[in-house]
């Protein structure tokens, strides 16, 4: 995307970096106006503890197929009938978490490289030149893998929550890797490049005539949150095609797919009478008494997408207005900064970033302080319901590790 398109924008895609050029020489979008700036709220001790939490999730199993996998959380993901503990691996969640990690700690690019390779060897064909990485499970006792461990119903596995956002997240991570390091060899490895190409082909297959992607071939719903991530994924892929693979004409096609997705989001998912976003193509007006998906989804265009629209300043202003409206029922003494309002108990650090994007640093700081006090408990640091994807937006609020400091992982 052109830097001029986003210079005045309050919200941009997750690939934003604080410098004008990425460390590897790829163009990096500017950080936009100060209201949505990254960093400054997560202190260095908390940031470094989060990076160490990631390190504890990495599977190190030389000679085994699980080597390089990254678990979603530290707790037991599944207990089989024999009492064996299995840990959960989700490509989507890990990809998002590593976006945040690479922004603040580019020197952890080797961890991301191994994870990219792991995904490349764990793709499952889903159509001609298409594939997806299904959820995996790693047995704690011997680090063996399965997409359907004992005790899991074969009707529910192999499984992945959504093909579209999972594919997009892989493309986003590959670009983040390219921005974090001068290394191009990993992205040019045939298996890695093929996995990226198949992820893009999967998005093509899922995109419908109206311009929005279905979540899965057998779950034909077009979600707002997925669509904005798909749009960002297309832009990431276009940049890789142009700057890493040297195929500018293909990059133009990918950029056109991104623009088509953006246009479809505006046309089909914006509900003008209520001035809000539909959570999916067939959904009614969002009910802000429901935290997820109705309320949370309103943050996604603010966080991911509006910085790349033709009238980006107006779009950013609208996105801010929508989030302010959506957040009203969840403020106050028992609001989201003070407690996990999600019925499942999840943390949603993205909401703290959305608060910053509308100038509510006080709420964002309160959320960070609460997360710090709980996640850094010495007995069980970063305990469930912390998940690796939480690192994406938590670390958006942290400053990068200095080149001479930070934890030794």
C-alpha positions as MATLAB code, in Angstrom:
seq = 'XXXXXXXXXXXXXXXXXXXXXXXXXXXXXXXXXXXXXXXXXXXXXXXXXXXXXXXXXXXXXXXXXXXXXXXXXXXXXXXXXXXXXXXXXXXXXXXXXXXXXXXXXXXXXXXXXXXXXXXXXXXXXXXXXXXXXXXXXXXXXXXXXXXXXXXXXXXXXXXXXXXXXXXXXXXXXXXXXXXXXXXXXXXXXXXXXXXXXXXXXXXXXXXXXXXXXXXXXXXXXXXXXXXXXXXXXXXXXXXXXXXXXXXXXXXXXXXXXXXXXXXXXXXXXXXXXXXXXXXXXXXXXXXXXXXXXXXXXXXXXXXXXXXXXXXXXXXXXXXXXXXXXXXXXXXXXXXXXXXXXXXXXXXXXXXXXXXXXXXXXXXXXXXXXXXXXXXXXXXXXXXXXXXXXXXXXXXXXXXXXXXXXXXXX';
ca = [
       0.000    0.000    0.000;
       1.185    3.591   -0.577;
       2.404    5.387    2.526;
       0.407    8.429    1.466;
      -2.778    6.404    1.775;
      -2.324    5.924    5.485;
      -0.262    8.829    6.777;
      -3.219   10.440    8.553;
      -4.954    7.291    9.658;
      -5.670    6.334   13.243;
      -5.904    2.607   12.596;
      -3.850    0.474   10.272;
      -3.121   -3.171    9.653;
      -1.211   -5.326   12.132;
       1.948   -5.187   10.034;
       2.625   -1.606   11.146;
       6.115   -0.818   12.362;
       7.423    2.275   14.060;
      10.152    2.900   11.484;
       9.766    4.075    7.924;
      11.407    0.932    6.540;
      11.374   -2.600    7.928;
      14.661   -4.058    9.113;
      14.781   -6.288    6.068;
      14.256   -3.415    3.642;
      10.566   -4.063    2.942;
       8.414   -0.931    3.016;
       6.628   -0.644    6.327;
       3.525    1.504    6.798;
       3.832    4.456    9.147;
       2.221    4.275   12.547;
      -0.497    6.785   11.826;
      -1.600    9.450   14.237;
      -0.471    9.393   17.851;
      -3.907    8.311   19.119;
      -3.380    4.786   17.817;
       0.359    4.551   18.290;
       1.933    1.251   19.345;
       3.950    0.836   22.513;
       4.137    2.686   25.780;
       1.626    0.763   27.918;
       3.258   -2.654   28.413;
       6.496   -2.221   30.369;
       9.708   -4.029   29.483;
       9.448   -6.552   32.325;
       5.927   -7.568   31.293;
       6.927   -7.651   27.611;
       9.925   -9.857   28.299;
       7.852  -12.189   30.471;
       5.403  -12.538   27.581;
       8.244  -13.437   25.226;
       9.450  -16.040   27.711;
       5.908  -17.425   27.874;
       6.063  -17.918   24.119;
       9.401  -19.688   24.445;
       7.864  -22.193   26.872;
       5.194  -22.989   24.301;
       7.680  -23.968   21.582;
       7.973  -27.724   20.987;
      11.595  -28.784   20.684;
      11.705  -32.337   19.381;
      14.656  -32.837   17.024;
      14.005  -35.639   14.587;
      10.248  -35.656   15.208;
       7.511  -34.090   13.143;
       6.422  -31.978   16.113;
       9.703  -30.064   16.144;
       8.996  -26.355   15.747;
       5.311  -26.573   16.645;
       3.994  -23.991   19.109;
       1.285  -24.773   21.630;
      -1.685  -22.459   22.116;
      -1.455  -22.431   25.915;
       0.377  -24.078   28.769;
      -2.543  -26.124   30.087;
      -3.790  -29.550   29.080;
      -5.691  -29.328   25.823;
      -7.046  -32.874   25.855;
      -6.889  -35.853   28.192;
      -7.263  -39.143   26.358;
      -8.923  -42.308   27.770;
      -5.511  -43.607   28.891;
      -4.868  -40.448   30.875;
      -2.291  -39.070   28.451;
      -2.016  -35.281   28.226;
      -2.193  -33.655   24.791;
      -1.362  -30.024   24.012;
      -3.304  -28.015   21.462;
      -1.705  -26.437   18.351;
      -3.673  -23.950   16.222;
      -2.016  -22.409   13.167;
      -4.300  -19.374   13.254;
      -3.644  -18.552   16.897;
       0.109  -19.027   16.683;
       0.400  -16.998   13.489;
      -1.357  -14.056   15.117;
       0.713  -14.300   18.269;
       3.935  -14.257   16.277;
       2.874  -11.051   14.520;
       3.168   -9.311   17.861;
       6.360  -11.131   18.799;
       8.179  -10.192   15.591;
       7.185   -6.540   15.958;
       8.934   -6.182   19.319;
      11.588   -8.899   19.056;
      12.805   -9.426   15.468;
      15.656  -11.537   16.773;
      13.103  -14.272   17.444;
      12.706  -14.682   13.678;
      14.329  -18.158   13.872;
      11.401  -19.330   16.015;
       9.009  -17.990   13.386;
      11.064  -19.645   10.630;
      10.767  -23.048   12.275;
       7.056  -22.498   12.739;
       6.645  -21.572    9.069;
       8.426  -24.782    8.147;
       6.234  -26.752   10.536;
       3.115  -25.377    8.839;
       4.528  -26.146    5.411;
       4.903  -29.806    6.350;
       1.495  -30.015    8.051;
      -0.783  -28.686    5.336;
      -3.670  -30.858    4.203;
      -4.868  -30.576    0.572;
      -8.414  -29.238    0.368;
      -8.685  -28.793   -3.391;
      -6.555  -28.257   -6.507;
      -3.448  -26.346   -5.329;
      -5.265  -25.535   -2.070;
      -4.529  -26.537    1.492;
      -5.127  -25.684    5.125;
      -3.348  -26.494    8.377;
      -5.773  -28.371   10.588;
      -5.563  -28.184   14.356;
      -3.006  -30.561   15.810;
      -2.404  -32.134   19.183;
       0.983  -33.027   20.662;
       1.212  -35.733   23.324;
       3.218  -34.460   26.267;
       4.848  -37.787   27.095;
       6.553  -38.472   23.761;
       5.795  -35.418   21.576;
       3.864  -37.463   19.018;
       1.316  -35.576   16.926;
      -2.241  -36.214   15.848;
      -5.088  -34.308   14.241;
      -7.507  -36.602   16.063;
      -6.053  -38.025   19.298;
      -7.707  -40.913   21.172;
     -10.921  -39.822   22.824;
     -11.725  -37.169   20.231;
     -14.786  -37.888   18.144;
     -13.921  -38.524   14.514;
     -16.964  -36.387   13.684;
     -15.186  -33.349   15.126;
     -11.674  -33.873   13.796;
      -9.621  -33.120   11.870;
     -10.878  -29.617   12.451;
     -10.004  -25.978   11.959;
     -12.237  -23.101   13.026;
     -12.058  -21.271    9.684;
     -10.191  -21.853    6.446;
     -10.290  -18.200    5.384;
      -8.745  -16.547    8.443;
      -6.267  -19.406    8.931;
      -4.995  -19.010    5.375;
      -4.838  -15.227    5.736;
      -2.904  -15.498    9.000;
      -0.182  -17.537    7.295;
       0.279  -14.845    4.648;
       0.394  -12.157    7.337;
       3.031  -14.035    9.305;
       5.179  -14.572    6.219;
       5.213  -10.826    5.566;
       5.987  -10.087    9.216;
       8.891  -12.518    8.970;
      10.164  -10.774    5.839;
       9.972   -7.424    7.610;
      11.773   -8.730   10.700;
      14.821  -10.236    9.010;
      16.936   -9.919    5.906;
      16.648  -13.675    5.407;
      14.763  -14.616    2.247;
      15.885  -18.229    2.072;
      13.120  -19.567    4.330;
      10.350  -17.931    2.315;
      11.917  -19.223   -0.886;
      12.129  -22.817    0.307;
       9.869  -24.760   -2.075;
       7.663  -26.196    0.686;
       7.158  -22.828    2.384;
       6.456  -20.990   -0.858;
       4.033  -23.717   -1.908;
       2.179  -23.433    1.414;
       1.815  -19.680    0.901;
       0.621  -20.118   -2.682;
      -1.903  -22.728   -1.570;
      -3.148  -20.423    1.192;
      -3.783  -17.725   -1.412;
      -5.508  -20.266   -3.680;
      -7.715  -21.262   -0.763;
      -8.797  -17.640   -0.350;
      -9.613  -17.429   -4.063;
     -11.760  -20.547   -3.807;
     -13.607  -19.265   -0.729;
     -14.344  -15.812   -2.157;
     -17.910  -15.617   -3.418;
     -19.362  -13.523   -6.261;
     -20.376  -10.815   -3.782;
     -16.681  -10.437   -2.872;
     -16.731  -11.846    0.668;
     -15.085  -15.135    1.700;
     -16.897  -18.037    3.267;
     -15.357  -19.271    6.499;
     -15.181  -22.858    5.183;
     -16.591  -24.774    2.231;
     -18.963  -26.559    4.596;
     -19.663  -23.467    6.711;
     -20.915  -20.982    4.159;
     -21.013  -17.860    6.293;
     -19.198  -14.613    5.464;
     -17.993  -13.070    8.728;
     -16.855   -9.478    9.234;
     -13.871  -10.427   11.389;
     -12.698  -13.013    8.883;
     -13.164  -10.705    5.921;
     -11.040   -7.886    7.310;
      -8.264  -10.379    8.099;
      -8.541  -11.815    4.590;
      -8.192   -8.331    3.118;
      -5.053   -7.782    5.209;
      -3.781  -11.200    4.136;
      -4.168  -10.315    0.464;
      -2.146   -7.126    0.979;
       0.553   -9.075    2.777;
       0.717  -11.611   -0.043;
       0.895   -8.861   -2.654;
       3.870   -7.349   -0.870;
       5.636  -10.708   -0.690;
       4.959  -11.424   -4.359;
       6.421   -8.064   -5.300;
       9.373   -7.753   -2.910;
      10.391  -11.346   -2.154;
       9.363  -13.342   -5.214;
       9.723  -10.617   -7.841;
       6.376  -11.182   -9.558;
       4.763   -7.714   -9.679;
       1.947   -8.726  -12.020;
       0.824  -11.419   -9.588;
       1.111   -8.862   -6.802;
      -1.274   -6.587   -8.683;
      -3.849   -9.392   -8.857;
      -3.567   -9.967   -5.112;
      -3.909   -6.253   -4.454;
      -7.062   -6.297   -6.582;
      -8.445   -9.144   -4.453;
      -7.795   -7.053   -1.352;
      -9.610   -4.078   -2.841;
     -12.508   -6.276   -3.926;
     -12.797   -7.629   -0.379;
     -12.689   -4.115    1.088;
     -15.425   -2.959   -1.261;
     -17.606   -5.949   -0.409;
     -17.174   -5.328    3.309;
     -18.320   -1.740    2.899;
     -21.220   -2.679    0.642;
     -22.570   -5.770    2.377;
     -21.515   -5.620    6.028;
     -22.019   -1.960    6.887;
     -25.495   -1.344    8.325;
     -26.193    2.295    7.592;
     -29.391    2.812    9.650;
     -27.632    1.816   12.873;
     -24.177    3.023   11.822;
     -22.686   -0.321   12.864;
     -21.152   -3.427   11.295;
     -23.040   -6.646   10.743;
     -21.080   -9.534   12.256;
     -21.839  -11.620    9.158;
     -23.594  -11.268    5.841;
     -26.860  -12.759    7.074;
     -26.791  -11.264   10.576;
     -29.214   -8.743   11.976;
     -28.193   -5.475   13.586;
     -25.571   -6.209   16.282;
     -26.760   -6.452   19.858;
     -24.209   -4.726   22.066;
     -25.498   -6.589   25.097;
     -23.551   -9.537   23.647;
     -19.805   -9.229   24.027;
     -18.829  -11.752   21.372;
     -19.241  -11.584   18.506;
     -21.518   -8.546   18.327;
     -19.433   -6.063   20.310;
     -15.926   -7.351   19.637;
     -16.474   -7.512   15.875;
     -16.977   -3.733   15.788;
     -13.297   -3.301   16.669;
     -11.967   -5.322   13.735;
     -12.317   -2.698   10.973;
     -10.745   -0.154   13.333;
      -7.783   -2.418   14.084;
      -7.199   -4.036   10.702;
      -8.752   -2.357    7.759;
      -9.796    1.261    7.624;
      -6.314    2.598    7.004;
      -6.320    1.202    3.477;
      -9.621    2.541    2.216;
      -9.626    5.285   -0.418;
     -11.084    7.887    1.976;
      -9.013    6.624    4.864;
      -9.336    9.546    7.270;
     -13.145    9.506    7.032;
     -13.172    5.734    7.349;
     -10.976    5.879   10.450;
     -13.239    8.501   12.007;
     -16.255    6.296   11.343;
     -14.511    3.249   12.759;
     -13.696    5.172   15.925;
     -17.310    6.269   16.268;
     -18.568    2.706   15.880;
     -16.245    1.390   18.574;
     -17.157    4.155   21.017;
     -20.816    3.258   20.520;
     -20.236   -0.473   20.915;
     -18.124   -0.116   24.062;
     -20.623    1.978   26.037;
     -22.488   -0.978   27.648;
     -19.161   -2.471   28.727;
     -17.668    0.520   30.563;
     -17.930    1.473   34.224;
     -16.773   -0.088   37.462;
     -17.431   -3.627   36.225;
     -16.537   -3.047   32.585;
     -14.008   -4.771   30.339;
     -10.946   -2.992   31.799;
     -11.772   -4.337   35.279;
     -12.803   -7.905   34.466;
     -13.015  -10.464   31.672;
     -16.515   -9.795   30.410;
     -16.401  -12.588   27.826;
     -18.660  -15.438   29.028;
     -15.847  -17.892   28.220;
     -13.384  -15.856   30.249;
     -11.101  -14.848   27.372;
      -8.985  -11.709   27.697;
      -9.405   -9.945   24.320;
      -6.342   -7.646   24.394;
      -7.512   -6.360   21.003;
     -10.097   -4.337   22.896;
      -7.371   -2.543   24.841;
      -5.790   -1.557   21.527;
      -9.178   -0.405   20.227;
      -9.502    1.762   23.337;
      -6.191    3.398   22.549;
      -7.344    3.959   18.965;
     -10.218    6.098   20.262;
      -8.063    7.978   22.750;
      -9.082    5.994   25.829;
      -5.598    5.239   27.143;
      -6.920    5.089   30.700;
      -9.041    2.024   29.961;
      -6.251    0.408   27.961;
      -3.782    1.007   30.801;
      -6.232   -0.421   33.352;
      -6.630   -3.577   31.272;
      -2.834   -3.916   30.934;
      -2.328   -3.495   34.678;
      -4.915   -6.188   35.431;
      -3.437   -8.587   32.859;
       0.039   -7.955   34.262;
      -1.006   -8.737   37.817;
      -2.615  -12.043   36.788;
      -0.366  -13.237   33.968;
       2.810  -12.615   35.953;
       1.849  -14.583   39.042;
       5.023  -16.553   39.828;
       3.259  -19.828   40.691;
       1.509  -20.163   37.316;
       2.608  -17.423   34.899;
       0.450  -16.787   31.849;
      -2.089  -19.365   32.945;
      -5.261  -20.286   31.069;
      -7.272  -18.553   29.682;
      -4.150  -16.854   28.327;
      -3.591  -18.050   24.769;
      -0.717  -17.471   22.389;
      -2.854  -15.256   20.120;
      -3.131  -12.786   23.015;
       0.485  -11.821   22.273;
      -0.557  -10.173   19.011;
      -2.282   -7.202   20.584;
      -0.622   -7.294   24.006;
       2.732   -6.684   22.348;
       1.266   -3.965   20.129;
       1.145   -1.989   23.372;
       4.832   -2.720   24.140;
       7.951   -1.033   22.878;
      10.442   -3.131   20.864;
      13.296   -4.875   22.630;
      16.502   -2.886   22.249;
      19.192   -4.474   20.153;
      21.370   -4.809   23.267;
      18.747   -5.791   25.818;
      15.840   -8.093   26.468;
      15.500  -11.664   27.646;
      17.850  -14.402   26.564;
      15.457  -16.982   25.136;
];
